[in-house]
């Protein structure tokens, strides 16, 4: 798998992070990319609606607007257009850089595990100056557990019930942030061990977790 380590060195803690609506607010960029795709194909895509349900793979969103036989083609077109339209408008979520820094300051490492196309995920992080130790793309929900296990992550931070399932699959502690499409109650019901309002609360939580 792309991004997988050949060997796993020991760190005090390895924390996994989701990307969209956890570390980055990609709604402005994704909206722009969907609008560009709509204009290029002549097919209506409700970009405002699409950005309210970020998290699952791109194919699932495109299936709302295109017939099955065009999904693969549209995925490739969208991903090709994405760097031009989606990177610059995207913002870091409040506390994102500080959360990554808190892991590093604790002697740990951070790995971003996302359903997003991995090259585009890396472009986002580089553009925003968010310095994770590793990035693994193309994984959703339970499949995220594969990368989390490979990296030895004991904590996974995400905003979607799919992220909770990924943490569970990996045997990692699920830390959820209520900054995406799933509210705090949904995240708790899905089995999140910890629910934070946003990442600004993460450094203090991590300090308490490591002390315990």
Secondary structure, 3 states (H helix, E strand, C coil): CCCCCCCCCCCCCEEEECCECCCEECHHHHHHHHHHHHHHHCCCCCHHHHHHHCCCCHHHHHCCCCCHHHHHHHHHHHHHHHHHHHCCCCEECCCHHHHHHHHHHCCCEEEEECCCCHHHHHHHHHHHCCCCCEEECCCCHHHHHHHHHHHCCCEEEECCHHHHHHHHHHCCEEEEECCCCCCHHHHHHHCCCEEECCHHHHHHHHHHHHHC
